[in-house]
Amino acid sequence: MPPAKWNWNRLAELVLARRRELGLSQMALADKAGVHVTTIRHLEAGRVANELPRSRNQIEPELGWAGGSFEAVLNGGEPTLVDERAAAAGPAIDPAKVAGALELLRSRSDDDDEVAQILESDLPPDTKFALLELHRERLARAERQTREDRERAERAMREKGA
């Protein structure tokens, strides 16, 4: 159960302001995050079911916010921009290690093996996080594409039957 003090209106205002700052429409943000536009509309209107939306993990990155930013705002804090988190992480990432890990991700098709290899690697934690985020984004895009393909097929079947 979320705290009664959570400030949903403040979260709504900050999400709206950030979306506009990024030049995104509600539909564009919804598409990027892989959620229904109604989710964005309700979020920006402060209409929530007294719990954090399950889709927050999809929306936060598309706003350029680090994970946990929704909770931070609801508790009176500020969202953490991904760039701020990277700056706070310390020294730059070794480009050779990142390139090698990215190549591994691109060449592998078994998702569980990819995640295990990233986690078991000797890469710094911030690099692992970045790679896992890329992996998650790739999976989200694939899921979104599958859903869109299914919706197109269903629409075509309905139109054919009509």
N, C-alpha and C positions, 0 to 999 in steps of 0.2 A: 504494500500500500504506500503510495507516495506521500510525502509530507504535505500537510494542509497548507503550508506556507509557500509552496511552489508558485512562482509567478508566471502563469501561462501567457498573460498579455505581454509581458516583457519578451518572452521567447518569440511570440508571434511578431512583435515589432522588429526584433533583431533578424529573424529569418526573412521577413519582408524586405528590410533595408539591405541585407546582404544580397538577396536575389536581384534586387534592382541595381545594386552596385556592380554586380556581375553582368548586368544587361540581359538577364534571362526572364522570359515570361514564365507564368506558373506552369504552362504546358511543357516548356522547354526543360525546366527544372525537374518536373515529374518524369519526363522521358529519360533524361540523363540519370536520374536516380532509380529508374525502373519501378516507379510507383504510380498509382492512379492520380490524376490531377486533383481529384477531390481530397486526397490526403494533404496536398500542399495547400489547397484552399482552406481546409479546416484548421491546419496548423497555423496559417497566417491570420486566421480569424480568432485564434485562441480557443477554438472549439475542439476540445479533446475529451476523452473518456476518463479523465483523472488518472491516467497512466501514460508513461512515455510511449509514443508510437513505436511499434516494432520496426518500422521502416527507418528509424533515426539513423541506423548504421549505414543506410543507403543514401540518406539525404545529407548528413554531415559532410562527407567528402566532396559532394558536388557543390557545397557552399564554400569549400576550401577550409573547413573546420576539422580539427582533430576529433577523434572519437572521444565521447564524454562531454563534448561542448554543450549539448542540450541540457544535461544535468547541471553543469556549471552555471549556465544562465538561469535555470530554474531555481538554483540555490543562491542567486544574487551575484554570481560571478560573471565573467566574460567568456565568450567563446575563444578557443585557442586556434589561431590560424595555423595551417599546416606549415607555412614558412617560418612562423615563430617557433614552432616545436623543433623544426630542423635546426634553426639557429641556436636554440638552447641545448641541442644534443652535443654540441662540441665540434671537434675537428672534422674536416671534410672526409667523405667516404672515398676509399681507394677505388678509382675508376676501373682498374683492371679486374678487381674482384667482382664489382657490380656487373661489368660486361660479361664475365664468365658465368655468373649466376643467371643473368638474363638469358644468355644463350642456352643454358641448361633448361630454363623454363620454356623457352621457345621450342626446343628440340624434343621435349618429353610430352607424352600424351596422357600418362597415368597421373591424375591429380594427386592421389595420396602419396605417390612416390615423390612428386615435386615438393609438396609441403614438407614431407619428412626430410628430404635432402636440404631444403632451406634451413629447417630448424636444427639439423645436426651439423651444419656447416660451421666453419670457424669465422664466419663473417660477424662483424659487430652487430649488436642488437638493433641499432637504427637501420642498418642495411637489410637485415632480415625483415624488419617491419615493412620497409619500403617494398621489398620483393613480394611479401605476402599480400600487401595492398594491391600491387599490380596483378597478382594472381587472382585475388578476389574480384577486382574490376573486370578482368577477362572473363571470369565465370559469370558475373552479373550481365555482361554484354551478351554472352552466349545464351543465357536464360531469357533475356529480354528478346533476343532474336527468335528463339524458339517459340516464345509466347506470341510474338507478332505474326510469325508464320502460321501458327495454329489459328489465331484469330482471323487471318486472311482466308485460310482454307475453310473455316466455319462460315465466314461471310459469303464466300463463293458458293458453298453448298446451299445456304439459305436462298441466295439469289437464283441459283439454278432451279431450286424447288419451287420458287414463287411464281 
